[in-house]
Amino acid sequence: MTQQTTNTAVHADQKALVLVCYVLFVLGIVNGFTALVGVIVAHVKRSGAAGTVWQSHYDNMVLVFWAGLAVFIAGWLLQWVLIGFIVLGVLAVWYLYRTIRGLILAGDGRPYA
C-alpha cells in the first residue's frame, strides 16, 4: 500500500467514526446514554486526530457534552422556580444545532470552525 492509499484509508476511517459519534449525540437527546458513549470515543480518539480536520469535531463533541451536562444539571435544579424549563429548552436547541452542524460539516469533510 502506498502512503497516499494509507492516508486516504485513515481519513475515511476517521470520518466514519466522527459521523457515528455525531449520530450517537443526536440519539443522546432522547436517552442520554448514547451521548456518553460518543463522548468517550471522542476523548479516546481526539489525540490521534491531532492536526487533522477531525480534531475540531472531537473537540466540539467534548465541549457539547460537558457544557451540555453542566447546563442540564443547572436547568434541572432550577425547574422548581420555572426558569429551568427555559434553560432546558435553550439547551436542547443549542445541543441539536452544534451536533447537526457538526454532522453536516463532517459529512462534507470540513472542520468544525
Wavefront OBJ file of the C-alpha trace (Angstrom):
o trace
v 0.000 0.000 0.000
v 1.282 3.444 -0.805
v 1.373 6.357 1.619
v -1.434 8.068 -0.323
v -3.664 4.988 -0.040
v -2.904 4.676 3.677
v -3.723 8.351 4.299
v -6.978 8.031 2.360
v -7.969 4.944 4.374
v -7.177 6.653 7.683
v -9.129 9.735 6.565
v -12.148 7.586 5.669
v -11.958 5.715 8.976
v -11.758 8.956 10.969
v -14.653 10.429 9.015
v -16.809 7.366 9.613
v -16.022 7.384 13.336
v -16.809 11.100 13.666
v -20.116 10.594 11.848
v -21.012 7.682 14.135
v -20.213 9.802 17.190
v -22.433 12.618 15.936
v -25.285 10.163 15.350
v -24.791 8.907 18.913
v -25.044 12.510 20.099
v -28.271 13.093 18.169
v -29.733 9.927 19.687
v -28.487 11.139 23.067
v -31.100 13.894 23.104
v -33.632 11.127 23.767
v -31.758 8.731 26.031
v -28.501 10.398 27.150
v -26.589 7.105 27.215
v -25.530 7.180 23.573
v -24.087 10.685 24.019
v -21.983 9.286 26.865
v -20.656 6.578 24.535
v -19.973 9.227 21.878
v -18.009 11.480 24.232
v -15.925 8.554 25.483
v -14.985 7.715 21.894
v -14.257 11.404 21.229
v -11.972 11.613 24.273
v -10.106 8.465 23.254
v -9.700 9.376 19.576
v -9.039 13.114 19.969
v -5.289 12.853 20.471
v -4.932 10.530 17.465
v -6.654 13.103 15.273
v -4.303 15.956 16.224
v -3.541 18.200 13.275
v -6.403 16.877 11.164
v -9.842 18.126 10.248
v -11.319 15.620 12.679
v -9.676 17.068 15.778
v -12.032 20.055 15.657
v -15.011 17.694 15.555
v -13.799 15.707 18.553
v -13.164 18.984 20.412
v -16.699 20.111 19.551
v -18.216 16.875 20.835
v -16.309 17.081 24.109
v -17.388 20.708 24.590
v -21.024 19.995 23.720
v -21.209 17.042 26.086
v -19.600 18.607 29.154
v -21.113 22.087 28.767
v -24.462 20.482 27.982
v -24.265 18.296 31.070
v -23.451 21.284 33.298
v -26.305 23.373 31.875
v -28.666 20.381 32.060
v -27.945 19.961 35.766
v -28.460 23.690 36.360
v -31.715 23.652 34.388
v -32.938 20.582 36.204
v -32.222 22.205 39.566
v -33.923 25.449 38.503
v -37.167 23.770 37.461
v -38.736 24.498 40.813
v -38.624 28.239 40.001
v -39.856 27.543 36.454
v -36.823 29.155 34.790
v -35.325 25.684 34.464
v -37.761 24.821 31.693
v -36.494 27.770 29.662
v -32.875 26.792 30.346
v -33.545 23.203 29.255
v -35.350 24.365 26.109
v -32.489 26.656 25.094
v -30.029 23.856 25.879
v -31.894 21.436 23.601
v -31.801 23.903 20.705
v -28.070 24.660 21.256
v -27.215 20.957 21.610
v -29.035 19.991 18.422
v -27.601 22.950 16.500
v -23.991 22.132 17.432
v -24.500 18.421 16.809
v -26.345 18.657 13.490
v -23.994 21.374 12.209
v -21.042 19.134 13.105
v -22.677 16.195 11.350
v -23.126 18.233 8.169
v -19.583 19.619 8.238
v -18.099 16.181 8.928
v -20.104 14.721 6.065
v -18.503 17.326 3.793
v -15.040 16.636 5.271
v -14.732 20.187 6.644
v -13.519 21.150 10.136
v -15.847 22.436 12.809
v -14.894 26.112 12.873
l 1 2 3 4 5 6 7 8 9 10 11 12 13 14 15 16 17 18 19 20 21 22 23 24 25 26 27 28 29 30 31 32 33 34 35 36 37 38 39 40 41 42 43 44 45 46 47 48 49 50 51 52 53 54 55 56 57 58 59 60 61 62 63 64 65 66 67 68 69 70 71 72 73 74 75 76 77 78 79 80 81 82 83 84 85 86 87 88 89 90 91 92 93 94 95 96 97 98 99 100 101 102 103 104 105 106 107 108 109 110 111 112 113
